[in-house]
């Protein structure tokens, strides 16, 4: 066996066993690169006599051609195998059930959803949203709202008091969203049209009461805002919120220190088979408190009651959510149980709007 035969067998063996394209390229460089074994042989042709060249030329060139061909076919085979492997690894079983995208798998809490629904309805009526702190002074939570010192209405609120400061004054966890009425009237010129959703706190706990709960307050102050406007706004709200054509409403005289006259509002409903439905039936359900803003409250905010008047209303968001979505118990709202939120929660991309439908 000649040297050429040995070299050829050696090179073809290396080509055959090259396991990837990088290894194959190394073999090519070692044979056909500038200093490669075959290239070196080709260089020797120049120094040969014509007779020698005639004999050796075809042998060396033949060797180069066969090595080149073998490299080419091995490269093709390796590329084919690499493609196969990639296809196999990227294979998708289209029969598998669809996995929810992360942005679609979270859930919106019913309270957040109901706040968004309420906001959408009132925004459509030209109301903006106002907010205030959860920790309030006695002045904002009670005094400015026309609760006189020692008035029994203060006791009825089951207030949580904070430790007294160095002057002996005790802040409170706000017992209602009404203090934000004061904050708004003291900082914004009428006309005012706001809703105030937020957390409120009272020392109370059972199936329908939790120490922390949510209210939404409404406030309209203008030169002529009157009771007829109040009734229209509330009726529109109830129809839109409960998504019914019409809903009977009953205004019962009531008392709140910050409104005069005051009323509690019941809406028409029917309770059949443990289910409650609105806009029909002969039963009544209390949903909110309201009234004309008391002149003392206007004065406490620097507004002249002979120039300005207005109305206010307040309702429990948690209760509205329970009624609308048929949830019997309030406590799970705050237990952070994923099974509950998966069942009662809302899809993040179902943003309530009057155009798209509140609960589309
Ligand atoms: N702040 C009252 C409460 O928590 C609710 C309320 C009643 C608010 C009548 C109002 C209103 O604005 O006019 O019990």
Boltz pocket constraint, residues with backbone or C-beta under 6 A from the ligand:
constraints:
  - pocket:
      binder: B
      contacts: [[A, 175], [A, 176], [A, 177], [A, 178], [A, 217], [A, 218], [A, 256], [A, 259], [A, 263], [A, 288], [A, 289], [A, 290], [A, 291], [A, 312], [A, 313], [A, 314], [A, 315]]
      max_distance: 6.0
